[in-house]
């Protein structure tokens, strides 16, 4: 969480009443210590960063929306009323973000609730398992999904082993077998 993030939150009114007990928008600690400023809010750093990034998106949208509305709907919008519309969109998004933060704070305050970020990078081994080798890997789910239609097609093609469908089925079966036999590094 940077000083810019904290300033953006203050600009939109995200202070102690929204973020929880702590500093009222102007952290009292030394300005060179961003981490202690962020931790004064008693919210996980990842949540503060998410709030700041969402507010940054809202700022960008407010700048880009008026010209876009005028360009796409020239008979409905002038630059002036498109700007007013963008301000209304911004205010609605900030209000929705405030409600969302309040709900997240409630969930995070529950006993035993993890304070870790909801998303994390997977290790190489976890990626491999998720995509290829695990019981519920994407490849396994694809093969399970197509196995029933393949069985139905097999029943139809037993009488004509030289057909295109028969060749396609053989190719699919071969690909499946090769993927299951290929060692993963």
C-alpha positions as CSV (number, residue, x, y, z in Angstrom):
1,X,0.0,0.0,0.0
2,X,1.6,3.2,-1.2
3,X,1.2,6.8,-0.1
4,X,-0.7,7.3,-3.4
5,X,-3.1,4.5,-2.4
6,X,-3.7,6.1,1.0
7,X,-4.2,9.5,-0.6
8,X,-6.7,8.1,-3.1
9,X,-8.7,6.4,-0.2
10,X,-8.7,9.7,1.7
11,X,-9.9,11.6,-1.5
12,X,-12.9,9.3,-1.8
13,X,-13.6,9.5,2.0
14,X,-12.4,6.0,2.8
15,X,-11.3,6.8,6.4
16,X,-11.8,5.2,9.8
17,X,-15.6,5.2,9.5
18,X,-15.3,2.8,6.5
19,X,-11.9,1.2,7.1
20,X,-12.4,0.6,10.8
21,X,-10.8,1.9,14.0
22,X,-7.5,3.6,13.6
23,X,-6.4,6.6,11.8
24,X,-8.9,9.0,10.4
25,X,-7.4,9.3,7.0
26,X,-4.1,11.0,7.9
27,X,-1.9,8.3,9.3
28,X,0.1,9.6,12.3
29,X,3.2,7.5,11.7
30,X,6.3,8.7,9.8
31,X,5.5,9.2,6.0
32,X,8.3,6.8,5.0
33,X,6.7,3.9,6.7
34,X,3.8,2.9,4.5
35,X,3.3,-0.6,6.0
36,X,2.7,0.8,9.5
37,X,0.3,3.4,8.0
38,X,-1.7,0.6,6.3
39,X,-1.7,-1.6,9.3
40,X,-3.2,1.1,11.5
41,X,-6.5,0.5,9.7
42,X,-6.6,-3.1,11.2
43,X,-7.5,-4.5,7.8
44,X,-5.4,-6.9,5.8
45,X,-3.0,-5.1,3.5
46,X,-4.4,-6.9,0.5
47,X,-7.8,-5.5,1.2
48,X,-6.5,-1.9,1.4
49,X,-4.7,-2.4,-1.8
50,X,-7.8,-3.8,-3.5
51,X,-9.8,-0.8,-2.3
52,X,-7.1,1.5,-3.7
53,X,-7.0,-0.3,-7.0
54,X,-10.8,-0.3,-7.3
55,X,-10.9,3.5,-6.6
56,X,-8.2,4.0,-9.2
57,X,-10.4,2.1,-11.7
58,X,-13.3,4.4,-10.7
59,X,-11.2,7.5,-11.4
60,X,-10.1,6.2,-14.8
61,X,-13.7,5.4,-15.7
62,X,-14.8,8.8,-14.7
63,X,-12.3,10.4,-17.1
64,X,-13.0,8.0,-20.0
65,X,-16.8,7.8,-19.8
66,X,-17.9,11.3,-20.9
67,X,-16.1,11.3,-24.3
68,X,-17.2,7.7,-24.8
69,X,-20.8,8.6,-24.2
70,X,-20.6,11.6,-26.5
71,X,-19.0,9.5,-29.2
72,X,-21.3,6.5,-29.0
73,X,-24.6,8.4,-28.3
74,X,-24.2,11.9,-29.9
75,X,-27.9,12.5,-30.0
76,X,-28.3,11.8,-26.3
77,X,-25.2,13.3,-24.7
78,X,-23.3,16.6,-24.7
79,X,-20.0,16.7,-23.0
80,X,-21.6,18.5,-20.1
81,X,-24.4,16.1,-19.4
82,X,-22.1,13.1,-20.1
83,X,-19.7,14.5,-17.4
84,X,-22.7,14.7,-15.0
85,X,-23.6,11.1,-15.9
86,X,-20.0,10.0,-15.2
87,X,-20.0,11.7,-11.8
88,X,-23.2,9.8,-11.0
89,X,-21.7,6.5,-12.0
90,X,-18.6,7.3,-9.9
91,X,-20.7,8.1,-6.9
92,X,-22.7,4.9,-7.3
93,X,-19.6,2.8,-7.6
94,X,-18.0,4.4,-4.5
95,X,-21.2,3.7,-2.5
96,X,-21.3,0.1,-3.7
97,X,-17.6,-0.3,-2.8
98,X,-18.3,1.1,0.7
99,X,-21.0,-1.5,1.1
100,X,-18.8,-4.2,-0.2
101,X,-15.9,-3.2,2.2
102,X,-18.4,-3.3,5.1
103,X,-19.5,-6.8,4.2
104,X,-15.9,-8.0,3.8
105,X,-15.0,-6.5,7.2
106,X,-17.9,-8.4,8.7
107,X,-16.7,-11.7,7.2
108,X,-13.1,-11.1,8.2
109,X,-14.1,-10.3,11.8
110,X,-15.6,-13.8,12.2
111,X,-13.7,-16.2,14.5
112,X,-11.2,-18.4,12.7
113,X,-11.7,-16.5,9.4
114,X,-8.5,-16.4,7.4
115,X,-7.0,-13.0,6.8
116,X,-5.0,-14.3,3.8
117,X,-5.7,-12.9,0.3
118,X,-8.5,-14.7,-1.5
119,X,-6.2,-15.4,-4.5
120,X,-2.7,-16.6,-4.7
121,X,-0.2,-17.8,-7.3
122,X,0.0,-21.5,-7.7
123,X,3.4,-23.3,-7.6
124,X,4.5,-25.1,-10.7
125,X,3.5,-28.5,-9.2
126,X,0.0,-27.1,-8.3
127,X,-0.4,-25.8,-11.9
128,X,0.6,-29.1,-13.4
129,X,-1.9,-30.9,-11.1
130,X,-4.7,-28.5,-11.8
131,X,-4.2,-28.6,-15.6
132,X,-3.0,-32.1,-16.3
133,X,-2.4,-34.7,-13.6
134,X,-4.9,-34.2,-10.8
135,X,-8.1,-36.3,-10.4
136,X,-10.1,-33.1,-11.1
137,X,-7.7,-31.6,-13.6
138,X,-9.0,-29.8,-16.6
139,X,-7.8,-32.5,-19.0
140,X,-9.5,-35.2,-16.9
141,X,-12.7,-33.3,-16.8
142,X,-12.6,-32.8,-20.5
143,X,-12.1,-36.6,-21.1
144,X,-14.9,-37.5,-18.6
145,X,-17.2,-35.0,-20.3
146,X,-16.6,-36.4,-23.8
147,X,-16.4,-40.1,-22.8
148,X,-20.2,-40.6,-22.9
149,X,-20.7,-39.1,-26.4
150,X,-17.7,-41.1,-27.6
151,X,-19.2,-44.3,-26.3
152,X,-22.5,-43.4,-28.1
153,X,-20.5,-42.7,-31.3
154,X,-18.6,-46.0,-30.9
155,X,-21.9,-47.8,-30.9
156,X,-22.9,-46.1,-34.1
157,X,-19.6,-46.8,-35.8
158,X,-19.1,-50.4,-35.0
159,X,-20.7,-51.4,-38.3
160,X,-18.5,-49.1,-40.4
161,X,-14.9,-49.2,-39.1
162,X,-13.6,-47.2,-42.0
163,X,-15.8,-44.1,-41.5
164,X,-14.5,-40.6,-40.6
165,X,-16.2,-40.8,-37.2
166,X,-14.4,-44.0,-36.5
167,X,-11.0,-42.4,-37.4
168,X,-11.8,-39.4,-35.2
169,X,-12.7,-41.6,-32.3
170,X,-9.4,-43.6,-32.7
171,X,-7.5,-40.3,-32.8
172,X,-9.2,-39.0,-29.6
173,X,-8.6,-42.3,-27.8
174,X,-4.9,-42.2,-28.8
175,X,-4.5,-38.6,-27.6
176,X,-6.1,-39.5,-24.3
177,X,-3.8,-42.5,-23.8
178,X,-0.7,-40.5,-24.8
179,X,-1.6,-37.7,-22.4
180,X,-2.2,-40.1,-19.5
181,X,1.1,-41.9,-20.2
182,X,3.3,-38.8,-20.7
183,X,5.5,-38.2,-17.7
184,X,5.1,-34.7,-16.2
185,X,8.2,-32.9,-15.1
